[in-house]
Amino acid sequence: MTARNPAAYNSKNGILHRREYGEVQVSTSDTITLAGFVNNQDLLHATVIKKTDGSTLTNTKANNVITVTGSATNADCIYFAYGYKA
């Protein structure tokens, strides 16, 4: 379950932004690597949402990696990340 949908797009002032979303199955301490982001300045926000009840899993981000810190075991989730294009 790794459907990823990366996209780059322009916004105001010609700044190139990037978004990525998809479906993943995660447990606590699992990581999601986002190829389109390089560092913390590029990745502005990331959210991981459980498909079963719509609750969000807490997570941390470092460079282009999201680490799930919320309690989960093989949870089917949707993730969404956005920031600047590397």
C-alpha positions as CSV (number, residue, x, y, z in Angstrom):
1,M,0.0,0.0,0.0
2,T,2.4,2.7,-1.2
3,A,0.5,4.8,-3.7
4,R,2.4,8.1,-3.8
5,N,1.4,11.2,-5.6
6,P,4.1,13.8,-5.7
7,A,3.6,17.1,-7.4
8,A,5.5,20.4,-7.8
9,Y,3.7,23.6,-8.4
10,N,4.3,27.3,-8.5
11,S,2.8,29.8,-6.1
12,K,3.1,33.5,-5.5
13,N,6.4,35.2,-6.3
14,G,7.6,32.2,-8.4
15,I,8.5,30.1,-5.4
16,L,8.3,26.4,-6.3
17,H,6.4,24.3,-3.8
18,R,5.9,20.6,-3.5
19,R,3.3,18.3,-2.0
20,E,3.2,14.6,-1.6
21,Y,0.4,12.3,-0.3
22,G,-0.3,8.7,-0.4
23,E,-1.4,5.6,1.6
24,V,0.9,3.7,3.9
25,Q,0.6,1.0,6.6
26,V,2.6,2.0,9.7
27,S,3.4,1.0,13.2
28,T,5.0,3.1,16.0
29,S,8.6,4.1,15.0
30,D,8.0,3.4,11.3
31,T,9.4,5.9,8.9
32,I,8.1,7.4,5.6
33,T,10.8,8.8,3.3
34,L,9.9,11.6,1.0
35,A,12.2,11.8,-2.1
36,G,11.2,15.3,-3.1
37,F,12.3,17.0,0.0
38,V,15.9,17.4,1.1
39,N,16.1,19.1,4.5
40,N,13.9,20.5,7.3
41,Q,13.8,23.9,5.6
42,D,12.1,22.2,2.6
43,L,9.6,20.1,4.4
44,L,7.2,22.5,6.2
45,H,4.5,20.1,7.4
46,A,3.6,16.4,7.5
47,T,0.4,14.7,8.8
48,V,-0.4,11.0,9.1
49,I,-4.1,10.2,9.5
50,K,-5.6,6.8,10.4
51,K,-8.1,5.6,7.8
52,T,-10.1,3.7,10.5
53,D,-11.2,6.7,12.6
54,G,-9.6,9.8,11.1
55,S,-7.4,10.5,14.0
56,T,-3.9,11.8,13.4
57,L,-0.8,10.0,14.5
58,T,1.9,12.2,16.2
59,N,5.1,12.3,14.2
60,T,8.4,14.0,13.9
61,K,10.2,15.1,10.8
62,A,13.9,15.2,10.1
63,N,15.1,16.2,6.7
64,N,13.0,14.2,4.3
65,V,11.8,11.5,6.8
66,I,8.6,11.3,8.8
67,T,8.8,9.1,11.9
68,V,5.6,7.9,13.4
69,T,5.6,8.5,17.2
70,G,1.9,7.9,17.9
71,S,0.7,4.5,19.0
72,A,-0.1,2.3,16.0
73,T,0.2,-1.3,14.9
74,N,-0.1,-2.0,11.2
75,A,-2.5,1.0,10.9
76,D,-3.7,1.8,7.4
77,C,-3.0,5.6,7.0
78,I,-3.0,8.5,4.6
79,Y,-0.1,10.9,4.8
80,F,0.2,14.4,3.4
81,A,3.4,16.5,3.3
82,Y,4.1,19.9,1.8
83,G,6.9,22.4,1.6
84,Y,9.4,23.8,-0.9
85,K,10.7,21.8,-3.9
86,A,14.3,20.8,-3.4
